[in-house]
Each structure stands twice: as structure tokens, then as C-alpha cells.
Amino acid sequence: MTVWCAIRTYAAHASELGNEIPKKPAFFLKADACLTESRVLNTCGGDVHHEVELVVRIGDDLLPDAMTVGLDLTKRSHQDRAKSKGLPWAEAKSFVDSAVIGEWVEPIADSISLEIDGRIVQSGKLDSMVCSIAELIAELSEWAPLMAGDILFTGTPPGVGSLSPGMLLKASLFAGEERLTGFSCNCV
């Protein structure tokens, strides 16, 4: 299994970080060992930023066979340093427990959200993405060894920010008003 991650799929998120929107989808990888069901997040002294995302699992036909909500965690200072030197982001994106996911559900969701201490800090409608899930998968399968069982983090809406010890996070995946799945995490 490979963990693929799309970047800058929400225009407002690209803008909040001062990045251009890619003309075609762009991706990075996380080690599959980064996936965790742990509900305790190490904030690394405030350097870790949250990014709530729709996550899809690729089926035998290379189409999504399930969805969930996930957190793509980023060590922001490491990423900024690597970007400034034109280096890969591996240390910033592929650290222990940097990919938190919920339970897999039928692929019918239309929005995601993240609450911190009871306040919504990120929310996004999937139809607000600059590329659809089908377009992301099509672009990725043009050059990548995409296989059944791989998972794809599809990008984050605006509102990313740093995590601090004591914060309580609640990530959710919705179809209309119905919460399909989600999870809560404590920050240390």
C-alpha cells in the first residue's frame, strides 16, 4: 500500500500559504508506516500543523471504493526550510503518526470539517476542490504505480494552523448533515 497526497487542491488554502495553484495536480508521498489510529498527537512544541482531508481508498478498478476523514500533519518549520532550499518535504510530512485516519465508509461524502476545542477551524465542500477526486486519480495513474489498496489524501481546505498541548480535535466526514465517520484526538 502507498499513501499518496495531493497538494493545493483548495484554492483558498493555496492562497493562505502564499502558494500558486498548480496547473495540474501535484502529489507527494508519506510512508505507509506514518498511518496511525492513535488518538494522541505529539505537537512537537507547536511545530506540527493540522490539515484535515478527505481520504479515499483505491479499489480494484482504480476508483474509490471507500472514504474517510484524515489528518495530514506537517512539521511546518521543516517544510518551510526544505521548500526554501528546493528540497523534498519528507522530514516535514513523513514522520511518526503524521497520517491519522478514521473508519472507512461508503464513498458518498460531500464535506469535511475539523473542530478544535469545540470550534470549527477547517471545513470544506468536496465540490470546492479545483480538481475532482476522479481527476486526481486519473492524473496520478498516468505516471504512478497506483494499485488497489493505495490511499489518497485529497488536499486540505483553508484554516490550517499549529497544534498545542491540551487541544482536543474532532475530525468529521459528512454527507449533507449526516456525520458518516470521524475521530477525536488529544494533543500532547
N, C-alpha and C positions, 0 to 999 in steps of 0.2 A: 504494500500500500504506500502511496505517495501523498503527501499533503501539499497541494498547490494553493497559492494565494494570489488573488487578483489585486491590483492596486488602482487607486484613484477612480473607482467606478461610480462614485457620487461626486458630482461637480462641486458641491458646496464643501465637501471635505478636502478636495484638492486645493480649493481656494483658501481654506482656513490655515493650511500649512504652507501657503505660498508656492504651490506646485502647479504646473501646467497639467491639463487633462490630456492623457495620451491619445494620439490619433487612432491607435488600435490598442486592444487590451494588452497589458503588461503583467507579468507574473514573477513571483519569487517562490522559493521552496522553504518549508520547515521540515526538520527531521521528524519522522513519524513518532520517535520517542518523546517529542515535545507534547504530544496529545496527553491530556490528563482528565481524570474525573475528580481530581482533588478539588475541594471546595475551600481551600485555604491558599491565598495568593501572597507570595513574597513581593512586597513593593520595592525592594532594593533601595530603601531610603528615599522614596518618592521619584525614582528614575523610571519606573515602569508606568506606561500609559495604557489605558484601556481602549479597545476598538471592538465594538460589538458588530457581529457579522452574521449574515445568513450563510450556512454551511450546507453544501449538497454532497451526497454520496453518489458516485458514478455507478450505474448499473451495467449489465452485460451489453446493452445496445448503445453504450456511451451517452446515455441520457440520465438525468437524475432519477434514482429510484427511492430516495428518501431525503429529508431535510431536517436540519436542527438549527439552533442558535449557538453561536460560539463567541469566544473572546480571543482575538489575536492580540496578544500582549507584546509590547515593544519597549525595549530599553532605549528611551529617546536619545540620551546623550551619546550612546554608542552608535545609533543610527545617524545622528547629525554629524558625528565625527567621520564615519565611513562615507557618507554622501559628500562631505566637503573634500575628501581625498579621492573620490571616484571609485571607492572600494565597495565590495559586496556587503550586504547587511546581515550576514549570517549570525554574527555575535549579538546583534540587536533583536533578531527575530526568532532565532532557533535555540533558545535557552531552555533549561528545565522548566516544565509546566507552563510553557508560553502559548499553548493552544488548548483552551478549555472548551469542551463541547457538552451539549445536553443530549437527551434521548432522541433517537431518530423517529420521525413521524412521516406520514404520507406527504408527498410534495405538493401541498396545496396552499402554502403560506403566502401572505402578501405584505407583511411588515415585521419589523424587529424593533426592540427597544432595550435600553439599559437604564436602570434606576440605581442611583447611589444614595443610600440613606433615605429612601422613600421619595426622591426627587428624580424625575426623568431627565437624564443628561444627554442621551442619544436616542433618536428614533428615526426610522426611515421606511418609506414605502418602497417595495421592490421595483415598482414601475418608475421610480425616480432615478434608477441606475442608468448611466449613459450607455451601457451595454446590457442586453438581456442575459439571462443565465445561458440560454441556447447559444448566443453569440460568444460568450466567454468560453464555453466548452468547444465550440467549433474552431475558434482561434487556437486554443490550446492543443486540440487534437491535430492541427495542421503540422505541428513540429515536435510535440512532446509524446513520449511513450505512455499515453493515457490508457489506463486499464480499469476494468471493473473492480470496485472496492476502493479506488482512489477517492480522496475527498478534496473539495474545492471551497476555500473561504472566498466569498464573492466581493469583498470590499466593505468599507465602513461609511456610514453617514457622518455628517458633521457632529462635533461635540466631544471629540476625543480629549482626554486630559489625564493628569497624573493621579496615581493611586497613593493613598496614605494609610498607615496602620490604623485599624479600628473601623474603616469603611465597610459597609455591607452593600454588596452588589446583587442585583436581581436582573438577569438577562431573560428576555421573553421573545417567543416567536408566535405570531398571530395570523389567523385567517379571519378577516373582519374584526369583530370584537372578541372572538374566541381565542383564548390563550391555548395554543396547541402543545407547547412544551417550553421548558426553561429551567433555570437553576439559579441558586444563590451561592455567593462566595463571601468569605470573610477575608479581610486584608490584614496582614501582619507586617 
